[in-house]
Amino acid sequence: MTKVVIIGGGPGGYEAALVAAQLGADVTVVERDGIGGACVLTDCVPSKSLIATSTRTTYVRESSFLGINVPEAAENEPAVEVDIQHVNGRIKRLARAQSEDTRARLAKEGVDVIVGEARLVDPHIVAVGDQRIRADVILLATGAHPRELPTAVPDGERILTWRHLYDLKELPERLIVVGSGVTGAEFASAYQALGSDVTLVSSRKLVMPTQDSDAAKVLEDVFARRGMTVLSQTRAESVVRTEDGVRVTLSDGRTVDGSHCLMTVGMIPNTEGLGLEEAGVGLGDGGFVEVDRVSRTTVPGVYAAGDCTGVNMLASVAAMQGRIAMWHALGEAVAPLQLSTVASTVFTHPELAAVGTSEDDIRSGRVDGRIVTLPLNTNPRAKMTQVKEGFVKLICRQHTGIVLGGVIVGPRASELILGVSIAVQQRLTVDDIAHTFSVYPSLSGSVTEAARSLMLASPE
């Protein structure tokens, strides 16, 4: 029986463990914090739970158009009070429950879980304390942690990383978010909705510079409409404590005072102290584990998955990397990781979801394709729910009409993108989507309408 040892119990680790166990391997997972890893305990699950609460508060504030009357505050806005200790308590309970559910699933499949910190003694021996475990296959799935600036060292009270947020006893009155990537934008959006006065510090011209520019513009407009201050094209040089809060000094010389500062300036792989270099495992820039498209490292029999590889740092990608690693290691047929078919979502309100080829690919001439963009404010379901911002963008190949990608900005874009993802994965055409029934009225109807527009615009 093949012995598999997995270091790390996050999505890359536990999904790999399930696959390996189902294929008949003897599987051990070593995890220091809890099954689910940071994704479940401190990052993805908690943040999306917080965002679910913040989205509900927005719906309450903006419900008067439906004839729902709630008490008004001084500024003639509904008075929504958020009990942040209750919110954070619920978030922690949900995270622990998800961790326990996943642990129970592993136990049911016969996976052995060891609590502790692991390191490689050599490519076939894993040490956990004084214990030595011999393995035929090793998977590194150790994740990553928030990057810290030496001039803005988090203290867990006023200067924070997102892993400190769920211990706060009070809602930040004036929150400064440093970093306008996906994580920064999500938390800025959430805390603005919960009632904080939010300032977002962005080093670029637009927030979320890696996302579709049209989508970024929509979200930045929404942020401004809801009262957020966005300071663009500047960086935080330092963050220090003041008598009653924090002061952020910017690269352009300005200073911003707030009650709290949240640092969202990237991730550092958890690869130190694992004995990787001694075992011959190659590390790239920033200390990320080098892997190929079937999750192999530079050492035979040693694989890696998830954020420690720096490959599109999403839970869905980590899980797929882990599955691919086990399929490959245990002799199953496997297709290499295809990043071009990965769907991603920014859980702001509204949400932003995208998959496949981008508009930049078309405009630059790298891909020969056609694009159509339909605003959601013409969609009947959107009108019913007073959705004014957002759009559906669909991209297809110029002559064949094969769907190459898409972007959706709107409520539940994370759910709506699945249809486009299936089309990209299965190489469906706009005709295929156009001839598919959609519910009327529905937001998804805009996807089929976009496909019909591209079908009618098909070149001779």
Helices and strands as residue ranges (DSSP letters): E 3-7, H 11-22, E 26-31, H 37-41, H 44-61, G 64-66, H 84-108, E 112-115, E 118-122, E 125-128, E 131-134, E 137-140, E 144-146, E 159-160, G 162-167, E 174-178, H 182-194, E 197-201, H 213-225, E 229-231, E 236-241, E 246-250, E 255-258, E 260-263, E 267-269, H 276-279, G 285-287, E 302-304, G 307-309, H 315-329, G 339-341, E 343-346, E 351-356, H 359-363, E 369-375, G 376-378, H 380-384, E 391-397, E 403-410, H 413-425, H 430-434, H 445-456
